[in-house]
């Protein structure tokens, strides 16, 4: 290979796209040619920077928050209305004033919405202002879900499990979300998810990783109320106000929001997560302090309305012990590893999601953990559960309305476990960008 | 097949505002990366990215050359970041943070000049870079997504690398010239 051929192939070489022979020829030329070697090093450095940037931004997902805000404001050319002026100077007003500014905007916009009571808007607006300058928050409640499931997973047929969030705002942002089967901690440097008893994964500093977004939104009270009002206006959700006496004998304002997400009936993920659920949200504010005191969320399921989440304790600006943001996971956990290129990677990259599901389950059936590990981080718990299984059926894969963003495909499966139990469910699979291989993202 | 920025902008203007989500999806990673370089704080960068997209949506009708949507978005983000600096400076309790954020470290320009270089790439090259590194697709998947042969993807990527390096060198040269003029 000469210099021209080598330089034509440099990127393919860096990307690992050359065949064995071409790759060897390219490497051999690089060893003998300083100019091409310098060119290679220059591109390789650029590639490292690009990869690092992509990885750093990998867990950023602002599509929904942006679209909520976009739907709440007119998409016309900017005019010098009070709304546009406030938005324009939002940062200039300072963060403390931001909630107030946004609240004013929303009040102005909402008075035209037919189903929204102005008095309810006023209560929520004051609630947002009262909680605008948070340094810390600790919220505690209970959710109908499975202890080990995703943090935003809801199932009206399950019992309540406790769920708790601690958050320290500002430049020293730290947070912890805890429920019996899994917890996530961001200690200011990195974010760790620990699924009990033996799985853990780690990403960089994050404001809301591992499906904790909805709890963070709940903890950011001003933002939550702001979002509720914006969404109510956009989608025409009814918002009503009632007055009642609290258990402490003090007068309370109760704002109810009837929310519909627009996810179609029949969508696989409909009503399984807060972002896809039709719910009635009940916010209780103390009339004296104007602070939000409790929240109840009822799911509009096929079987009728059912309470699925209850937030009954909110501690504003109370000191949080440093130990809350420290997490020691057991030494025996299986840490999720980045997927590596396999010697026979092309075979796996060519699989359909159905083929990948079958290959994974069949490997579990044979207790071939090396093979199964190509699709999933195999913990002791998963090995115990799936080892020796028998595949009964693998169906055709399907997607949900969220797949455009998440990239997940769901493969229906029916397996017979070694204890004789038959399990019929859907395996969630995603494709790894670097290796092009399917990996198991849930549904075991 | 994915639409171009120009086509998405046009669809938003033609009464399909929900298509804006596809532009947010396409550029949330690079914009966040750019703002992290500017603001040195992920949380603030995320807020600023949201704000930038919302402002972009509100001003979409003013965008004269929709094919330059991302360059234009970066301009908005630059102003949002600047407003954050000024706001932080005004707030006594955050003065220290603002000073840290504004301090010129030796690599501060390099932190976001690559993002700006990506923004001025012709769209074909930029799209391949974004899919490959920000959506973390393999070259084969990029080829499938863009419905082009793998060889074309590799060639496009090669050209994109060359253009990026050229742009970065031009920026570095301009910076050196400015610094020499300011500090003879």
Interface residues (C-beta under 8 A of the other chain):
Chain A: X8 X10 X11 X12 X15 X17 X42 X43 X46 X47 X49 X50 X51 X53 X54 X55 X56 X57 X58 X60 X61 X62 X63 X65 X66 X67 X69 X70 X71 X73 X74 X75 X76 X77 X78 X84 X87 X90 X91 X92 X93 X94 X95 X171 X173 X204 X205 X206 X207 X349 X404 X405 X431 X432 X433 X434 X435 X436
Chain B: X12 X17 X18 X20 X21 X24 X25 X28 X29 X30 X32 X33 X36 X41 X42 X43 X46 X49 X50 X51 X53 X54 X55 X57 X58 X59 X60 X61 X62 X80 X83 X84 X86 X87 X90 X91 X94 X97 X114 X115 X129 X132 X133 X134 X135 X136 X137 X138 X139 X140 X141 X150 X154 X157 X158 X161 X164 X165
